Amino acid sequence: MTNEPKLRIAVIGGGIGGLTLAVSLHKLCGSRVEVDIYEAAQTFTEIGAGIGLWPRVWEIMETLGLSADLAAISSSDAGDAGQSIEIRKSDYTVDGGSPSEVPRGAYSQIGGVRPFHRARFQAVLAAHFPADPSYTAHFHKRLASYTVPSAGSAPIELTFTDGSQAVCDLVVGCDGIKSVVRGVLYRDRTLAYPADSEPVWSGTVAYRSLIPRAVLEKVNPEHPCLSQVVLFCGQNKHMTGFPMAQGTLINIVGLVSQPEREGTKYDGAWVKEVPKLELLDAYAGWEPMMTQLLNCAEKVTLWAINTIPHLPTYVGERVALVGDAAHAMTPHQASGAGQAIEDGFVLASLLADPRATRETLPHVLQAYDAIRRPFSQDIVQRSRTSGMLYDFLLSPSEAGGDAVGVAGDSAADDLARRSALAQQLMLWTNQTSIMGDRDRALQALDAALTVEST
Ligand SMILES: Cc1cc2nc3c(=O)[nH]c(=O)nc-3n(C[C@H](O)[C@H](O)[C@H](O)COP(=O)(O)OP(=O)(O)OC[C@H]3O[C@@H](n4cnc5c(N)ncnc54)[C@H](O)[C@@H]3O)c2cc1C
């Protein structure tokens, strides 16, 4: 039995990243730590669009004991193998509208994506928030700033926008792309280039809408988006549609790029409702299969896709960044939330090491950074490359796809090469294991603590 006081962890933000971290901490550390989660909103909420999770992330859900509850709200035909993805070249009108004339490829081996209604997914995470006196959720608490005393292990002081204060030993920023935690971390580090830690526009906007299954079925009972993930691709634009919420809703996300604007600041609201006509105009002249889908949309929202440039670190001595706060990315690999989940799980695994104390926190956080930063930043890059392939902004050979073994010059051959290359870029989702990364993080911590004790 140790007399060491409990490590007090402040989790800022109760989105998918913050909630997964809290659930993971409880599963792996139990009441050995004290966790306060501070959420700016009135409750744990999410907007009702779709989200896809890959097998690597599903492994975490199984480990945390969430998979049964989540399987109950996933698409009924996702199954263990998940869904395969069809990719189509759609930016021209096909004479007679025959879908068979549209070049098609398929990610046959990249099954496994499990689609969810985002709000329901987050509700399952929230329902698993620990009913344990060591874990407290505080709502309507927006972090304004915090101070990390330089001397020893004096507590970190948190200040909220309502003027209230709290203390902790470790602050974890799960506060999304506009992270206050990241802002203070980079200000305090007095890096030569703190501006490089700020969000930039990817040059892409996303149109999002949810369509009731019955509405699309009425228009075309054979529409492929009723049963699987479909990627409609064309010059500077693509769109994905897939069934979710046990097949009752079809989620559509239309991505429109202005590549020359990448890296600039987006002018205007990052999220807003727009007239349906704007969506229809964006894809005017595309294949009839797509127009059918778009015509079914009612409420359409527009999201500016902003990203975080590759940060030189995700941690300070007693500060860590998780999820979009660390690596907000484009959605072309459907992995932003998945990477937030991986961050939370690996960080909790390290904090569960019995040697993780106030004194050893810098080693814990360095091990987290050493494993999670290169991995998640690689996914940021893969996502960007995938988007450029779908938008015909990069040829397969420019993207390093010469070796995929598809010959020929037709549009169908080009699409097959793109499809094969996109598939290669996604192999990590089901051919690598998060548990291997967790083990490497634990080994890095062990090595650092062993050196220190000798
Ligand atoms: C069009 C689109 C499609 C996507 N599709 C997918 C997909 O299929 N699969 C996938 O894995 N990812 C997808 N993503 C990415 C995913 O949505 C994000 O990466 C993910 O939600 C990030 O989670 P997070 O918890 O890090 O941040 P957030 O979801 O932004 O949560 C941050 C939380 O912190 C709170 N907060 C903010 N500031 C403060 C503060 N100062 N104090 C207290 N609380 C604060 C907020 O209220 C919020 O609850 C998609 C994104 C987009 C735009």
The ligand as an SDF file (V2000), in Angstrom:
LIG
                    3D

 53 58  0  0  0  0  0  0  0  0999 V2000
  -16.7300   16.0130  -42.5200 C   0  0  0  0  0  0  0  0  0  0  0  0
  -16.0230   15.2330  -41.4610 C   0  0  0  0  0  0  0  0  0  0  0  0
  -16.1150   13.8420  -41.4460 C   0  0  0  0  0  0  0  0  0  0  0  0
  -15.4200   13.0920  -40.4920 C   0  0  0  0  0  0  0  0  0  0  0  0
  -15.4950   11.7310  -40.5210 N   0  0  0  0  0  0  0  0  0  0  0  0
  -14.7930   11.0020  -39.6300 C   0  0  0  0  0  0  0  0  0  0  0  0
  -14.8400    9.5700  -39.6420 C   0  0  0  0  0  0  0  0  0  0  0  0
  -15.5630    8.9680  -40.4220 O   0  0  0  0  0  0  0  0  0  0  0  0
  -14.0630    8.8800  -38.7610 N   0  0  0  0  0  0  0  0  0  0  0  0
  -13.2660    9.5250  -37.8770 C   0  0  0  0  0  0  0  0  0  0  0  0
  -12.5630    8.8470  -37.0920 O   0  0  0  0  0  0  0  0  0  0  0  0
  -13.2030   10.8770  -37.8160 N   0  0  0  0  0  0  0  0  0  0  0  0
  -13.9470   11.6280  -38.6700 C   0  0  0  0  0  0  0  0  0  0  0  0
  -13.8910   12.9890  -38.6130 N   0  0  0  0  0  0  0  0  0  0  0  0
  -12.9970   13.6390  -37.6220 C   0  0  0  0  0  0  0  0  0  0  0  0
  -13.5990   13.7330  -36.2360 C   0  0  0  0  0  0  0  0  0  0  0  0
  -14.8480   14.3710  -36.3130 O   0  0  0  0  0  0  0  0  0  0  0  0
  -12.7000   14.5140  -35.2850 C   0  0  0  0  0  0  0  0  0  0  0  0
  -11.3560   14.1880  -35.5100 O   0  0  0  0  0  0  0  0  0  0  0  0
  -13.0510   14.1960  -33.8310 C   0  0  0  0  0  0  0  0  0  0  0  0
  -14.3620   14.5780  -33.5340 O   0  0  0  0  0  0  0  0  0  0  0  0
  -12.0960   14.8890  -32.8660 C   0  0  0  0  0  0  0  0  0  0  0  0
  -12.4750   14.5940  -31.5440 O   0  0  0  0  0  0  0  0  0  0  0  0
  -11.8640   15.4220  -30.3370 P   0  0  0  0  0  0  0  0  0  0  0  0
  -12.4730   14.8410  -29.1010 O   0  0  0  0  0  0  0  0  0  0  0  0
  -10.3950   15.4860  -30.4450 O   0  0  0  0  0  0  0  0  0  0  0  0
  -12.3730   16.9210  -30.5590 O   0  0  0  0  0  0  0  0  0  0  0  0
  -13.8390   17.5170  -30.5970 P   0  0  0  0  0  0  0  0  0  0  0  0
  -14.8120   16.5530  -31.1580 O   0  0  0  0  0  0  0  0  0  0  0  0
  -13.7320   18.8490  -31.2660 O   0  0  0  0  0  0  0  0  0  0  0  0
  -14.2370   17.7340  -29.0680 O   0  0  0  0  0  0  0  0  0  0  0  0
  -13.7090   18.7980  -28.3210 C   0  0  0  0  0  0  0  0  0  0  0  0
  -14.5680   18.9930  -27.0790 C   0  0  0  0  0  0  0  0  0  0  0  0
  -13.9430   19.9500  -26.2440 O   0  0  0  0  0  0  0  0  0  0  0  0
  -14.8960   20.9290  -25.8540 C   0  0  0  0  0  0  0  0  0  0  0  0
  -14.1280   22.1640  -25.6560 N   0  0  0  0  0  0  0  0  0  0  0  0
  -13.5530   22.9380  -26.6070 C   0  0  0  0  0  0  0  0  0  0  0  0
  -12.8750   23.9570  -26.0370 N   0  0  0  0  0  0  0  0  0  0  0  0
  -13.0220   23.8180  -24.6910 C   0  0  0  0  0  0  0  0  0  0  0  0
  -12.5430   24.5450  -23.5700 C   0  0  0  0  0  0  0  0  0  0  0  0
  -11.7660   25.6430  -23.7110 N   0  0  0  0  0  0  0  0  0  0  0  0
  -12.8840   24.1270  -22.3230 N   0  0  0  0  0  0  0  0  0  0  0  0
  -13.6640   23.0150  -22.1480 C   0  0  0  0  0  0  0  0  0  0  0  0
  -14.1450   22.2790  -23.1830 N   0  0  0  0  0  0  0  0  0  0  0  0
  -13.8160   22.6810  -24.4360 C   0  0  0  0  0  0  0  0  0  0  0  0
  -15.9030   21.0010  -26.9880 C   0  0  0  0  0  0  0  0  0  0  0  0
  -17.1520   21.4930  -26.5280 O   0  0  0  0  0  0  0  0  0  0  0  0
  -15.9630   19.5270  -27.3960 C   0  0  0  0  0  0  0  0  0  0  0  0
  -16.9120   18.8110  -26.6540 O   0  0  0  0  0  0  0  0  0  0  0  0
  -14.6160   13.7560  -39.5250 C   0  0  0  0  0  0  0  0  0  0  0  0
  -14.5610   15.1590  -39.5100 C   0  0  0  0  0  0  0  0  0  0  0  0
  -15.2620   15.8920  -40.4600 C   0  0  0  0  0  0  0  0  0  0  0  0
  -15.1870   17.3990  -40.4190 C   0  0  0  0  0  0  0  0  0  0  0  0
  1  2  1  0
  2  3  1  0
  2 52  2  0
  3  4  2  0
  4  5  1  0
  4 50  1  0
  5  6  2  0
  6  7  1  0
  6 13  1  0
  7  8  2  0
  7  9  1  0
  9 10  1  0
 10 11  2  0
 10 12  1  0
 12 13  2  0
 13 14  1  0
 14 15  1  0
 14 50  1  0
 15 16  1  0
 16 17  1  0
 16 18  1  0
 18 19  1  0
 18 20  1  0
 20 21  1  0
 20 22  1  0
 22 23  1  0
 23 24  1  0
 24 25  2  0
 24 26  1  0
 24 27  1  0
 27 28  1  0
 28 29  2  0
 28 30  1  0
 28 31  1  0
 31 32  1  0
 32 33  1  0
 33 34  1  0
 33 48  1  0
 34 35  1  0
 35 36  1  0
 35 46  1  0
 36 37  1  0
 36 45  1  0
 37 38  2  0
 38 39  1  0
 39 40  1  0
 39 45  2  0
 40 41  1  0
 40 42  2  0
 42 43  1  0
 43 44  2  0
 44 45  1  0
 46 47  1  0
 46 48  1  0
 48 49  1  0
 50 51  2  0
 51 52  1  0
 52 53  1  0
M  END
$$$$
